[in-house]
Amino acid sequence: MRYIITLALLLALFFVEKGSAQGKPAYQLYKNTGEVVNYDHMISDLATGDMVFFGEYHFNPISHWLELEVGKSLFDIKGTKLFLGAEMFESGNQLVLDEYLQGFYAESKMIPEITQLWSNYNTDYRPLVEFAKENALRFIATNIPRRYASMISKKGFDALEILSPEAKALIGPDLKKHFDPTVKAYAEMASNMGGHVPPNMLNMQMAQAAKDATMAHFSLKNFNKGDLLLHFQGSYHSNYDQGIIWWINKIQPGLEIKSITTVSQSEWEKLSVEDRADIADYIIVVVNTMTSTQG
């Protein structure tokens, strides 16, 4: 079986490289079996799930274009059972976001009220918010407020003891219960530093877990049977079923979760057969020379 998967991966890579020389495609879409997959086939599969986690590169235009296209395609199938969520909006901004989506006031009033709005909002995330607004879809601000992640990075879980109930309501309540620094997503934070692991490494892992746990919490809190969540996050928050997906499976196991990730072609070529099979259900392989949306 491994031989067949390896052969499929090698053939797929050959055709991508050959196609790059002839037609210069910007990206290629793969299934985790290593086979090139049709976009419509992917959409049909994603629509059968409960939650889809789309792992992006934050300044990659292919990621952002496909996020919107996948949203449109899933809306065609699920209608208003589809709802969106994103790392790029902190939980404390939910009220303002909801009011804007309901048409209470103009965008010019909403923007100043959103704290920690990402610098590439206009080019990369505004189209998703406007798509939700135009189609009366919910859009969930799932991430922990940055100030609380910073507190945890400095003080560890002791920071949670001094916060008010109102503040704790903006943080995933299962954080202390399930945190495990040996989970791949957090263990690699330390291993990637080689021999230069800082003394507050455990706190830094807790802070990273706080983001994932909070995004998992608000994804679940807003999910009803029959819904389909399309969530956008940096790929490291969902690769290998780690991060957010790990937390969801801990908090509420049994949901049908599907994932997409983004990698560059050079990164794809370095991945082992096992990593290619495990990193996500669908992999967007983007040419190395792709432009960036970061100014």
ABEGO torsion letter per residue (X at the ends): XAAAAAAAAAAAAAAAAAAAAAAGBABBBBBAAGBBBBAAAAAAAAAABABBBBBBBAABAAAAAAAAAAAAAAAAAAEAABBBBBAABBAAAAAAAAAAAAGABBAAAAAAABBGBBAAAAAAAAAAAAAAAAAGBBBBBABBBAAAAAAAAAAEAAAAAABBAAAAAABBAAAAAABBAABAAAAAAAAAAEAABBAAAAAAAAAAAAAAAAAAAAAAAABBBGBBBBBBBBAAAABGGBEAAAAAAAABBGBBBBBBBBBBAAAAAABBAAAAAAABABBBBBBAABBBABX
